[in-house]
Structure formats: structure tokens, C-alpha cells
Amino acid sequence: MYRIIDDRATGKTSRLMLIAKENNATFVCNNPDAMTYKAHAYGITGINFISYGEYLTSPHSRDEKFVVDEIEALMSRFTLPGHLIGYSLSIE
């Protein structure tokens, strides 16, 4: 599993786009149209972009690969009881 943790404006998204392209993975993000434009501006083509909503509600095969841009934003899409104030991630 790839994990990119860095400060703002350090190229995290472009690195994640390259990982998606190299691994034929779908790029999950808040605004697929804006990300498509951004990828083309970086000279990166051939990536499938989908929204958080599509990722969460559409059926996917077990073999499909995904990368998630801004995982905290994706987590905010879940309806969870109470107020989530933290979480952990396992790298497998």
C-alpha cells in the first residue's frame, strides 16, 4: 500500500496520480473534472477519476485498484454515529 503524507503544496496529488497510472488504479477524489484537468496540466493522462460518492455507492470488483486523494475528505462522507475525532490506518 502506498501512503503519501506531506505538507500542503508538496506534490502529493501528482505523486498519487503517477501511482494510479503505474498501477492502473482508479483515482478517487472530491471533484473528478477538476482532477482530470489538473492531471492533464501535469502531463499525466490515462487515469480514470471518480468521485467519493461514486466510490462509496457503486459496486466494484474485488480486483479493482483504487487510490484516494485526501482520505480525510472521504471519511467525512460516511454517516457515523457521534463525532469522529480521530482514526488510525494500517499499512499492509
C-alpha atoms as a printed R data frame, in Angstrom:
   type eleno elety resid chain resno       x      y       z
1  ATOM     1    CA   MET     A     1   0.000  0.000   0.000
2  ATOM     2    CA   TYR     A     2   1.231  3.461  -0.839
3  ATOM     3    CA   ARG     A     3   0.876  6.226   1.721
4  ATOM     4    CA   ILE     A     4   1.756  9.814   0.956
5  ATOM     5    CA   ILE     A     5   1.860 12.148   3.933
6  ATOM     6    CA   ASP     A     6   3.397 15.563   3.455
7  ATOM     7    CA   ASP     A     7   2.727 19.281   3.800
8  ATOM     8    CA   ARG     A     8   0.476 21.298   1.515
9  ATOM     9    CA   ALA     A     9   1.811 22.141  -1.956
10 ATOM    10    CA   THR     A    10   4.498 19.439  -1.913
11 ATOM    11    CA   GLY     A    11   3.254 17.404  -4.886
12 ATOM    12    CA   LYS     A    12   1.257 14.742  -3.039
13 ATOM    13    CA   THR     A    13  -1.536 14.704  -5.601
14 ATOM    14    CA   SER     A    14   0.755 14.469  -8.617
15 ATOM    15    CA   ARG     A    15   2.675 11.614  -6.957
16 ATOM    16    CA   LEU     A    16  -0.619  9.837  -6.261
17 ATOM    17    CA   MET     A    17  -1.666 10.321  -9.897
18 ATOM    18    CA   LEU     A    18   1.557  8.678 -11.062
19 ATOM    19    CA   ILE     A    19   0.955  5.755  -8.700
20 ATOM    20    CA   ALA     A    20  -2.579  5.392 -10.079
21 ATOM    21    CA   LYS     A    21  -1.296  5.435 -13.657
22 ATOM    22    CA   GLU     A    22   1.518  2.957 -12.990
23 ATOM    23    CA   ASN     A    23  -0.841  0.543 -11.229
24 ATOM    24    CA   ASN     A    24  -3.874  1.000 -13.491
25 ATOM    25    CA   ALA     A    25  -5.842  2.189 -10.456
26 ATOM    26    CA   THR     A    26  -8.889  4.431 -10.333
27 ATOM    27    CA   PHE     A    27  -8.298  7.815  -8.699
28 ATOM    28    CA   VAL     A    28 -10.980  8.630  -6.107
29 ATOM    29    CA   CYS     A    29 -11.369 12.335  -5.368
30 ATOM    30    CA   ASN     A    30 -13.798 15.094  -4.475
31 ATOM    31    CA   ASN     A    31 -14.008 16.648  -7.957
32 ATOM    32    CA   PRO     A    32 -13.121 14.301 -10.842
33 ATOM    33    CA   ASP     A    33 -13.461 17.019 -13.512
34 ATOM    34    CA   ALA     A    34 -11.014 19.313 -11.727
35 ATOM    35    CA   MET     A    35  -8.584 16.436 -11.131
36 ATOM    36    CA   THR     A    36  -8.728 15.411 -14.793
37 ATOM    37    CA   TYR     A    37  -7.810 18.977 -15.732
38 ATOM    38    CA   LYS     A    38  -5.009 19.001 -13.129
39 ATOM    39    CA   ALA     A    39  -3.624 15.675 -14.388
40 ATOM    40    CA   HIS     A    40  -3.539 16.940 -17.959
41 ATOM    41    CA   ALA     A    41  -1.769 20.096 -16.780
42 ATOM    42    CA   TYR     A    42   0.876 17.815 -15.215
43 ATOM    43    CA   GLY     A    43   1.123 15.887 -18.488
44 ATOM    44    CA   ILE     A    44  -0.436 12.771 -16.943
45 ATOM    45    CA   THR     A    45  -3.115 11.019 -18.994
46 ATOM    46    CA   GLY     A    46  -4.905  7.686 -18.946
47 ATOM    47    CA   ILE     A    47  -6.280  7.790 -15.400
48 ATOM    48    CA   ASN     A    48  -9.902  7.069 -14.531
49 ATOM    49    CA   PHE     A    49 -11.233  9.584 -11.981
50 ATOM    50    CA   ILE     A    50 -14.356  9.007  -9.878
51 ATOM    51    CA   SER     A    51 -15.985 10.936  -7.055
52 ATOM    52    CA   TYR     A    52 -16.135  9.873  -3.425
53 ATOM    53    CA   GLY     A    53 -19.872  9.316  -3.844
54 ATOM    54    CA   GLU     A    54 -19.415  7.036  -6.828
55 ATOM    55    CA   TYR     A    55 -16.721  5.095  -4.990
56 ATOM    56    CA   LEU     A    56 -18.921  4.600  -1.937
57 ATOM    57    CA   THR     A    57 -22.163  3.740  -3.725
58 ATOM    58    CA   SER     A    58 -21.169  1.863  -6.899
59 ATOM    59    CA   PRO     A    59 -20.375 -1.844  -6.946
60 ATOM    60    CA   HIS     A    60 -16.729 -2.672  -7.566
61 ATOM    61    CA   SER     A    61 -14.959 -5.939  -8.181
62 ATOM    62    CA   ARG     A    62 -12.611 -7.236  -5.534
63 ATOM    63    CA   ASP     A    63  -9.739 -6.966  -8.016
64 ATOM    64    CA   GLU     A    64 -10.204 -3.266  -8.793
65 ATOM    65    CA   LYS     A    65  -7.448 -0.970  -7.569
66 ATOM    66    CA   PHE     A    66  -8.039  2.496  -6.150
67 ATOM    67    CA   VAL     A    67  -6.071  5.412  -4.789
68 ATOM    68    CA   VAL     A    68  -7.836  8.003  -2.628
69 ATOM    69    CA   ASP     A    69  -6.910 11.675  -2.664
70 ATOM    70    CA   GLU     A    70  -7.462 13.365   0.717
71 ATOM    71    CA   ILE     A    71  -8.724 10.361   2.668
72 ATOM    72    CA   GLU     A    72  -9.989 12.629   5.435
73 ATOM    73    CA   ALA     A    73 -12.472 14.145   2.984
74 ATOM    74    CA   LEU     A    74 -13.665 10.672   2.012
75 ATOM    75    CA   MET     A    75 -14.102  9.748   5.674
76 ATOM    76    CA   SER     A    76 -16.312 12.786   6.164
77 ATOM    77    CA   ARG     A    77 -18.769 11.304   3.631
78 ATOM    78    CA   PHE     A    78 -19.677  8.427   5.959
79 ATOM    79    CA   THR     A    79 -22.605  8.860   8.301
80 ATOM    80    CA   LEU     A    80 -21.042  7.814  11.574
81 ATOM    81    CA   PRO     A    81 -22.610  7.940  15.000
82 ATOM    82    CA   GLY     A    82 -21.204 10.645  17.250
83 ATOM    83    CA   HIS     A    83 -18.380 12.985  16.295
84 ATOM    84    CA   LEU     A    84 -15.279 11.323  14.839
85 ATOM    85    CA   ILE     A    85 -12.190 12.961  16.337
86 ATOM    86    CA   GLY     A    86  -9.512 10.521  15.198
87 ATOM    87    CA   TYR     A    87  -8.679  7.329  13.330
88 ATOM    88    CA   SER     A    88  -5.739  5.058  12.565
89 ATOM    89    CA   LEU     A    89  -4.553  3.487   9.329
90 ATOM    90    CA   SER     A    90  -2.803  0.143   8.928
91 ATOM    91    CA   ILE     A    91  -0.303 -0.370   6.174
92 ATOM    92    CA   GLU     A    92  -0.458 -3.948   4.916
